[in-house]
Amino acid sequence: MNDPIKPSHYFPQDDSNIHCHHAQLAQMGTDYMIGYHWGNIIKYVWRWQRKNGVEDLKKAGEHLRMLIELVKGLEEG
């Protein structure tokens, strides 16, 4: 069964080992990805009580994890 928090369609489907978010970062840049993750955090927290409950909170948490990873990488240089 596909994990709704880390769905398989974002992961490499071949030998490239390139995750969808890494491709987005390479194409669009850091500022875009910060906004992307931040926007998704807001979206999932906003709707969790009306749509998917805890699943949406987990999705928000996953985007927060990725945002922290991205910002931490910037701070470390």
N, C-alpha and C positions, 0 to 999 in steps of 0.2 A: 504494500500500500504506500502511496505517495505521502510524504511528510508535508502537511500544510504550512509548516513554519519554514522549512527548507525544501521547497519543491524541486524535484529532480530536473524540471525543465530549465532551471537556471544554471545547472552544472554541466560540465563538458559532456558532449555526446560522442566525442571522438578522442583521439590521442593528444589533442591540443593542451589539455589541462587548464583551459581558460574558462573561468566562471563568468557568467553574464555581467556581474558587477565590476569585474576587472576590465572587461571590454568597454563598459560604460565609462569607467574612470580614464582609461587610455584615450578614448574618443572625445570626451566632454570636459575632463579636467576635475580638479579637486573641488573647486567652488560649486560646480554642478552637483557632485556627489554629496557634498555636505548638505546642500538644499534638498536633494532627493531623499536622503535618509531622514532629515529633520521633518520634511513634509509627510513622509510615511508614518513617522512616530506620531505626529499630530493626528493624522487620519485614523490610525488604528485605535488610539486612545479615545478619540472623539466618538467613534461608532461602537465600541465594544459592547455597551449595554443594549444596543438596538440590533446588532447583527450577529456576531459570532462569539460573543462572550470572552472567555479566557483565551481562546485561540487568537483573537485579535490582540489581546494584551501580550501574548507570546510573540506575535509578529512585531509589535511595537518594540518589545525587548530585543528581538533579533536585529532590528534596524538601529536601535540604540547601541548594541554591541558593535555593529559595523561602523557606526559613526565614531564611537570611542576609538576603535582601531585606526580609523583614518586620521583623526585628529592627533592621536598619540604618535603616529608615524610622522606627521608634520612637525610636531614639537621635538621629536628626536632627530629630525633633519634627514 
